[in-house]
Amino acid sequence: MKVHYKINGEDKEFEIQPGEVLLDVLRRNGYTEIKGNCYLGTCGACAVLIDGVAKTTCTTFAAQVNNAEIITIKGIGTITEPHPLQKAFVEKGAVQCGFCTPGTIISAYALLKNNPDPKEEDIKKAIDGNLCRCTGYVQQINAIKYASKLLKGGKR
Amino acid sequence: MLKLKGVKQCLYPKTIEEAAALLKENGEDTRIVGGGLHLTAFPNPALKALIFLNNLKLNYVKETDNKISIGATTTISELATSDKMKDYLNGNVKKLLQSIASELLRNQITIGGSIAQRESYSDIATLLLVLNAQVVLNDGEKEIAVPISDFYKSDFRAALKKSVIKEVVLEKFDPSYKSDMERFTRNATDIPLLNFAVLLQAKEGIIKNASVIVGARPGPAERFTEAEEFLNGKIFSNGLAEKFNKFVEENVDVAGDIRIGKEYRAHIAGIFAKRILKRFMEE
């Protein structure tokens, strides 16, 4: 069967198998910035925004979100023009092995969209489904606080 | 990794009646997808078709004079952030909803899916049981509302082969009612090893209409009628909280499993009972 998505602003059509999860469809079609690991929804590495809401793609059927708007980590900023969150993660040393980074930034992005001035508790809650194998949570929390300041200062 | 290799078709009914008809037509090997979490995490190779409710517009939290109706595909996040939950039972339900699983999973778990699945560790089942919620089912011909306790006592899995959960309806309690729930987990996002919920009415300090539910026992959530009888007619006091602690620890119907032992579960249940009563006294 065919599904249609708008991914990072571009209209896409993919052939899928009815029982496939979104993670596999996206990675097969080149969106390897989405990391797959647990396939149970517990690690958050595969998180993307689906119609503006952060969700794990390993527990979402590709057919379930037919016609959805999907934003991956590459959709929020680029290497030459990074989003303040991406800039903050680099500057605050919140990226170690980097495997959890795309999912964690997606969760943080969803948080800052709804709550531009989050308390530390809010940040912890927002990224509580994103497991960092390097356990660099302190740096991640600092980076999200820093990104919130950058965003308030008008840096996108 | 193709999770459901046997699935050959995805169906998108336009009405709830059509969804019920598709369910009946396609038989045993068909499932309605709520959030999809259970079906993807624990794939059943026998499944041949999936029914998605995307077109049914069942994402809602509506308020009438004395009821709150929650559509079956409403996620926990949507319910928790609904303005209808802000002050519902002193905001305790909202707080509880925001503590279940992780943000990413709360964005996906649906109320209908949680009811249908009735995992033994479900916090949603315990919550809806203590609030005496009504489950509204549509079998394609008629709609019926069933108290969730009766629904779970019946062969609900058989009923869900013919009927679709449309919504769950909560009563709006007057300010004399208090409710709260405690859950014990190994870490913030883990499944609970025990949950304990109380709803009661306190008029001039006297307890009435108590409802006590214990879940993740490790069996599914059940009513704890002896605890309800213990509370009804009593006057709120610190002494009562201590006695309730002891009563619950000695009488709660829990068992041990690979995660924690029976005595430990019972001990925690007692502490939760005391904690909840003390909080009610402070409210």
Interface residues (C-beta under 8 A of the other chain):
Chain A: M1 Q17 P18 G19 E20 V21 D24 G36 Y39 L40 G41 T42 G44 A47 V53 A54 K55 T56 C58 T59 T60 F61 A63 Q64 N66 S107 K125 A126 I127 D128 G129 N130
Chain B: M1 L2 K3 L4 K5 G6 V7 K8 Q9 C10 V33 G35 G36 L37 L39 T40 A41 P43 L47 A49 L50 F52 N54 S77 Q98 A101 S102 E103 L104 L105 N107 Q108 A188 T189
